[in-house]
């Protein structure tokens, strides 16, 4: 089974300036370098399709001279705007990746190592034999969770403050990993099928960098990862 990675990496970032390529934990080209190193070392990843409109990232990747990486230079500027919808990128992924199964990941998940990618791919392959048709990584959320009006994961009217260990945890999509067949991408126009397997990543590994606070927290944890893992 061929597993090809789709790695979208636009030039601009609204909440964190130059997020993908700015120094991170004293590493030049920070997040994009960390992620490419992880994916290159993943034994079960066939090809890495890096889709970007950033010439500096393109130049950096070409200097790596790694045959596992295929750079796609975006010509369509609408793919790289802050307003770009994920659905447009899904259509783009189908055009960029010609065959196999698509593992969609992000540079903003710096704690998903090559070992984890291989573990998740193995789980995806085995889950297909158990009637699942895709996979997504999730992080369990525990505690008292409400929307604007009422409790979501427990009955407040029945027990005001149950023990937290008795509350059923919710699955938060952490956007670290999605795996689906290219055929399902075309069929459902989605990076998930109809019955995805939910692969749990602990909060540390599933940390996603979305804003500047996330960036600095992740940077601190990355520098001290041997201590805090």
N, C-alpha and C positions, 0 to 999 in steps of 0.2 A: 504494500500500500504506500503510495507516494504522498508525503505530507509537505506541502509548500506553504511558506509563511507569507502573509500579507502584512507589511509593516508600513502604515501610513505615517508620514512625517513632514508636516507642512512647515513653511518658513517662519510664519508669524504666530504669536501666541498673545491673546488678549490679557490674560490674568498674570502670566509670568513671562516677562520679556525674554525672547530667545531661549525659551524653556528647553528645547530639544538639544541645543548645541552649546549652551553656556557652560562654563566650568562647573562641575559637580563633584564634591568631595575631592577637590584638587586634581580631577581628571579632565584633561583637555577633550573637548567635544563630548563632555559629560554623559548625558543620558543615552544619546545615540550610540556612542562607543560602547558603553556598558551593555546595552541591549544586543548590539551586533556580536560582541564577544560571546555573550550567553548563547545566542542562536547558532553561531558558528560551532560552538563546542557541543551542542545538542546532537547526539548521534542519530536520532530518528527524524531529524529535519533534513529534507532533500535540498530545497532551494529557498532563498530568502529574497522576496520581491520587495524592494524598498521603493515606495512611491513618494516622491518629493518634488517640490518646486524650489528648493534651496540649493543654490549653486555651490555654496561653501560646504554643505554636507556631501553633495555629489563629488566634489573635488577630494574631500577627505576619504570617502569610501573607495574611490578609484585608486588611491594610493595604497589601500590595504591589499589590493591585487588578490582578492579571494574569490575563487571560482564559484563558491556557494552563493554569492550575492549577485543579484541582478537588479540594476538600478533602472527605475522607470522615471524619466523626467516628465513631469506633468506639463502638458500644453494647455489644458483647460484651466483657466484661472479660477473658475467657479468651484473647483475642487478644494481650494486652499483658503477659502474665506471663513471667518468666524461663524458666519450664518449657514455654512454648508451643512446640509442634513446628512445623517449617516446613510440614508437610503441611496443617496447619490454615490457615496463611496462604495456601497455594496455593488452597484452596477459597474463601477470602475474596477473593482477587484476581479469581477468575472472576466473583464476584457484583458486585464493584466496577466492573470494566471491562467495558463492554457489547459491545465489538466490536474488530476489528482484531487486531494482533499485540501481544504484551505484552513490554515491555522492563523487566525487574526489576532494580533497582539499589538502592544504599544510600548514605546520607549519609556513611558511614564510609569511603568511597573518594574522598577529596578531590582526588586528582590525576587523576581521569578528567574531562577537560575537554570542552567542547562539541565541539571539533574531533574528539576521540577518539570521542565518541558518534556523530557523523555518519559517521566512518570505519567504525565497527563496524556501523552500520545498513546502509551500502552493501555491506559484506562479507556481511552476513546475507542481503540481497536476492539477491546474486549466488550465494551458496552454495546457495540453494534450487533454483537451476537445475542444480546439480551433485549432486543426490540427498541433500544434507544437509537435515535438517528443523528444525533449531534451532541455537542458538549459545550458547557460554559462554566467558567470558574466563578465561585461565589464565596462570600464571607458571611459567617453566621452572626446575626445581630441578636443579642440577648438584652433583656431589661424591659422597662415599662415604656412601650412605644404607643404614641397617640397621633392621630391626625388633628385637624383643627377642632374637632368636636368630641371625639370618643377614643377609647382605647382600641388598639388594633389586634394585638396578639394575646389579650386576656380579657376576661369579662369583669369589668370594673364594678358593675352593678351587683355581681355575685360575691366577689371578694375584692375589696378595695386595694389591698396590698399583699398579694400572694408572695410566696418565696420566689426569688428570681430563678432559682433552679427548677421551679415547677412551671415556669412560663415557656411555652414552645418558641424556640428561636425562629427568626425569619431569615430568609436567604437574600442577601444583598449582592447584586451583580457587581463585581469589582472591575470589570472590563479588562482583566489581565489576559484572558484566553477565551477564544471562541473557536471551535473546530466544527466544520461541516463539509460535506462533499460539494464539489463544484456543481454537480447535478442538482442538489437541493438549493444551492444559491440561485440557479436558473429557475427551478420549479417554484420555489416559494418567495423568491426575491428577498431573501433574508439570510443573515449569517447563522441562523439557527433553523433547525427543522421543526417538526411538530412535537417531538418528544425528546427534549434535550436531557442529557445526564448532567446533574449538578455536582461539579467537582469542588470540594471545599478546600479553600486556602485559608490558613490561619491569618489573622488580621495583619501580622507583620509582613507576610509574603504577598498579601493582596493589596497592600497600600498603593493607592493610585495618586499621582501628583496632579492636582487640578488647579491649585492656587499657590500663592507664595508661602503660606504657612505650611502647606503640604511639602513644598520644595525644601524648606529649611529643616523640617522634621525628618524627612527622608534622608537628607544629606547628613544630619547628625547620626541617625541610625546606621547609615551605610558606613560611615567612618568608624563606628563602634559596633559593627555587626557581630564580631566574635564575642563580644560581651553581652549583647542583648538578644541574640537568637535563642 
